[in-house]
Each structure stands twice: as C-alpha cells, then as structure tokens.
C-alpha cells in the first residue's frame, strides 16, 4: 500500500504493485503530497483503489463536460473522469475512489497522466469541503495573505516570482485549495513548483530552470526549481487570504488597481474555481465558502503594466494607495 500525507489529510493507494507501475510517487511529488512509511493517523482519510482493466462507459451515463482529452460523466450516484479507455470513479459523498487503468495509460504523456490524477483528487476532496482555485498564493512581508487570481496567461506566475524575489513568502503557483477552519477561509498550497512563460527565460537565467512543458492552455512553460535555491525557505503551506487580486496583463506603462464589488469578484472566483468539478451536492457549501472569502478580503482588479513586471514591489505601493482612497476609480502611482 502507498501512503501519502497532504496537509492534514492522508491518502492510501492500493495495490502497491500498480501504484509503482503508474509512477504515482513521482507524479504526486509535483503536488504537496508526500509519501509516508505507513498509514498516517490524520483527521481526514481518503483512498484510491487501482484496477488494471479497460473501462467501458455505462450506456446511461450523462456527459457533464468535455475538456481537452478528458470527459466527465455521471451515472447513478457515481462521477467518472474518463481518459481514453481509463477512468477515475468516485461515488457520491465517498472518500474512496476507483481508478480503472487501461494498458495504454502508462504510455500516455506525463503531463496528461498528472492532470488525470490531479483532476480526480480535486473532485474527491470536494465532499470534504476542500475546493480548488486557479490562483497563486503569496504572503506579503507585513503578513497579509494575497491570492492572485486569473486564467493562464494573466501574469500570475511572473508577478509571483518577482514578489518572491523581493522577500514575499509563497504557498503555491497557479493553484491553491480553499478550506474553512474556525470560521475563517484558509488557502492551502497545492503545487510545489513555480512555472513561468518560456519566453521569460532570459530574465531568470540566475535560477535553475527545468525543461519546456506545454500546459493545459497550450502555452509553453518552464519549471523554476526554487527548491534548489535559498528562495525555497520562503515557501509555506497555508495562509489566511485578506487580499484578492484579479489580474490581467495590459500593454500600458503603468499598472492600475481598481476596487471590485462582491458581485463582480464572486463571478470571477467562480470562473477560476474549475467549474468542471461543480456538482449540485457540493455547490451550496462551495458558494458559502467563496462568500466568506469575499467577506474577509479586499478585492481589486489589477491591470498589470510594464512597470510592475520591471519592479514587483510597486504592487505594495498600489495596495497602500487603494486603501487610502475611498472612491472606486482606478489607482496608479501617477494619481
């Protein structure tokens, strides 16, 4: 049996023979899943049962979504993440999943195998009140938790790396988990590594860079191996967000920050919450958590211009200006 720890959760994978063949220890190592020597006594426990057999779509299964190489289906009380002739199955409300692995699965590209397991795990966590968000998680030097929210190509990773270089602590690049504890929404680290646009290689030559990869949006990325640098000491596992930044890159010299209403911010949070994972059984609790996150946070649209990518510390000054200004008009350092 393979045993893993993920924050205050534990996960076991059986049988060990198939876990090894599927190379799960390596694939999971890209997330905050660490292998343990034995079953850990954690408050929340999940399991995955592996079966080496071809999966066939139940005739009455209803398609819920189609995304790239994956398809989500529901049949009776079960959800299936279908990938070619393989599938990840979760029964409603269960903390146990079954993975049906066709013989062709092992020859699939690593990035697609990683996406298969990641997507399945995120779906498995939802009934326990843990929800994913497409965001980068950071901690300002003053201790404020900041989530930079936005789709691929919106500048999250580049901005995050610039802030990390200036002493900000970081949780996770491109993806965090949200969990409610003691009436507060916490953000948990999801991914161990930071990825940058491959075109930004020249400005990061001082850091150990991995090979070029293609993400889900078809963009070329390179892994920045912060674990091999002194910057790894700035990584933390969780935070309490108090600032939400919804970012997008603009072709302008100066960046601007504009306060957002709860309604607008909620719409953007839903778009960044992997809507393919939504289901009627967990959607109510998910909405409650997002509303609680909005209540505890300041919310801004960040139009990231050239100045911010030259000097990431400008963000702190923009936030200070925005908080001192009562109107909702855009704030820039020239105002």
N, C-alpha and C positions, 0 to 999 in steps of 0.2 A: 504494500500500500504506500502511495506517495502522500506525504502530509505537508501542508503548506500553512503559513500564517500570513494574514492580510489585515493589518491594523489589529482590531480586537475580534477578528473573525478567524475561524480555522476552516480549512478545506482539505478533504481527503479524496484521493483519486485511486480507483481500483479498476482492473488488476494492475499490479506494478509492471508486469511484462509489457502491456500495451501502453502504459504511461511512458515507459522508456522508449518504446518504438516511435511514439508520437512526439518524442523530444520535448515533452511538456516542461521539464525543468528549465530548459533554455528559453522556450517561448514565454513562460511565466516570469522569467527573470527580468524581462523588459517592463513588467509591472511591479507594483510593490508587494509581490508575492514572494516570500522567502521559504525555501524548503526547510523542514524541521526533521529531527531524527525520529520523532514519534508523535502520536496524536496529542495535540495541544488542548488543554482544558480552557477553551475560550468561551465567552458567553454565547456567541452565535456560531453554529456549526453547519457547514454545507458539504455536500459530497457530489462527486461525478462518477458514474459507472460507465466504463468503456466497453463497447461491444464491437468486435471486428466483423461487421456484416453490412451488406448493402441495404440502404433504407429506401423503402417504397412509399410514395405519397398516398395517404389514405384517400380513397375516392371522394369522400365527402369533405375533405379539408378545404378551408376557405383561405384564399391568399389575402394576407394583411398588408404586405408591402413587398416591393421588388427593389433591391439596391445593389447595383453592380453585379457581382457574382452570387449574391445571397438572396434568398427568398424567405419571408416569414409567413407561416401558415398556422391556422388554428383548427383543431378538430376535437370535439367534445370539450374536455377540460384541459387539453394539452396545447402548448405552443411549440412549434418546430421552427428551428432555424435551419433551412435546407441549403446545402452547398454541394452541387453536383449530385452524387449518389450517397452523400453523407448527411447527417443531421444531428442537431443538438436539441433534445426534447426536455421540456420542463412541464410538469403537471401543475395546475393552478394551486398556488399557495404552498407548494412543496419547496423544501430546501435541498432536494436531491434532483440531479439531472442525469439523463442518459445520453451518451454520445455514441452514435452509430457511425463507424468509420469504414468506408469502403476501401478496398486495397489501393485505389488510385489516390486516396487522400494524402498519403505520405510523400508523394512526388509533387504535390502542389507547391507553388512558391511560398517561401517562409512568411512573407507579408500577408498572404491570404490565409494561411493556417493561423497566424497570430490574430488576425481580425475575426476569424471564426470563434476561437476560444474567448477572446475579449468580449465580443458581442454577446455570446452565450452567458458569460459570467455576469455581465451587467444586467441582463434580463433576469438571471437567477437571484440577484440581490434586491430587486425591486420590492417583492413582498415583505422584505425585512426593513423597508423604509430607507433604503440607500439608493440614491439616484445620480446618474451621471450628468455632467455639464461640460460642454465644449468650451473650456476656458483654461487660462493659465493662472496659477495661484501663486501669489507673492506676499511678502511681509515687508512693509516699509521700515526703515531704520527706527522710526518712532514707535513701531509695534503694531501699526494698523494692518489688518488683513485686507488684501486687494485681489479681486478677481477681474482679469482682463478677458472679456467675453467677445467672441466673434468667430466667423467661419474661417476656413482655410484661406490664406492669402490676405488676412486683415491686419497682419503685422504683430500678432501676439508674441510669437517666438522671438522675433528680432528685438522687439521692445523689451521683453522679459530678460533676454540675455544682456542687453545694455544696462538694465537696472541691477541685475545680479552683479555685474562688473563694478557697480557703484555701491556695493555693500548690502543690497536688499537680499533677504532670505527668500527661498522659493520652495514651493510644495511640488508642483508638477507642471509640465509643459503640455498644453493642448487638451488636457483632460483632467478633471477633478471629480470627486464624489461628494455629494451633499448628504449630511445625516443630522438629524435633530437630537440634541442631547441637552438635558437640563434647560429646556425652553429656549435653546439657542441653536441656530443652524451653524454647523461646523463644515469646513471643507477639508477633505482628506486627499492626500497625494494618491494619484493613480499610476502615472508613468514615471519611471526612474530617469529617463533621459530627455535631454533637450534637443529638438530638431530645428534646423534653420534652413532657409531657402538656399539652394545650392549656389545661386548667384551671389550670395553674401560670403562666399568662401574667402575672398581676398581680404576682407576686413576682420577675419577671425583666424588668420594663419597662426596666431600665437597659441591657439587651443588645439588639442588633439581631436582631429575630425575623422569620422567614420566614412564608410563608403556611401555613394549616392544611392538613394532609395526613391521610389515613387509612392506617394501617399494615396489615400482613397480618392482625392480630388484630381489625381493625375499630375500633381506638382512634384518637381524634383527636390528632395530634401537631403541634408547631411546630418548625421548624428554628431552632436558636440559632446564629447566624453568628459563631462565635468567631474565624473567620479575619479578621474586620473589627475585632477588639479586641486589646488587649495580651495577653489570655489565649492567643492563638494561639501565642505564644512558648513556651508550656508543652507544646505537642504534640510528641511524639517518635514514632519509627517502630517501635521494638521494645523489649522488656524481657524479663527472666527472672523469671517469677512465683514468689513464695515464700509467698504467702498466697492462699487460695481462700475467698471469702465467698459462701455460697449464701443469697440474701436473699429476704425476703418482707415485705410491709407488714402491720403489726398495729395494731389500734385500741387501743393502750396508750400511756401517757405515757412510759414508759421502754423503751429498746431493750435487748435481751439478746443475748449471744453464747454459743454452745454448741459445744464441740469435737465434731467428727464422726469416725466411723470411716472407714477407707479404703473399706469395702464400701458404706456409705451414700453417701459422696462420689462413688464411681465410678458408682453408679446415677444420681445427679443430673447428673453430667457427660455421661453417655450421652444423657439426655433433652435436654440442651442442645447436643448435637452434630449437629443436623439429621439425625435418623435416616432421613429420606427419602433421604439421599445414601449410606447404607451399602450396601456390596456385599461379597460373600464374598471377593473378591480383595484388598481393602484393609483388611478389618475386623481382621485379625490385627495388622497394623502399627499400626493406629489404637489398638487396645486397649493395645498395648505403650507407645505414647506417653502415653496417659492414665494408665497406671500409673506411668510415670516422672514425670509431672507431680504425681501424688499423693505420690510418694516425696520430691520436692524441696520440698513445700509444707506449710504448716499449713492445716487445714481447719476451717471453722466455719459453723454456721447462724446467720445474722443475722436476728433478728426486729426489723425497723426500726420503731420507735415515733415518737411525735410529737417527742420531744426531739432525735432525730438529724436530722430534717428542719429543725428550727429552728437546730441547731448541728452541722454535719457533722464538726467537729473531735472530737466525742465518740467517733467511731469509733476514733481513735488510742488514746484512753484505755481503751476497751473491749478493744482488742487487747493492750495492756500488761497489763491485769488478767487476761485469759485466759491469757497466757503465764506469769504468775507463780503461777497456780493449777493444781495438779496434777489435781484432780478434773474430771470431765466435766459437772458440774452447770452450769446457765446462769449467766452472769456479767452483772451490770448495775452501774451506778455507785453503786447504793444498797447493794450487798453489802459 
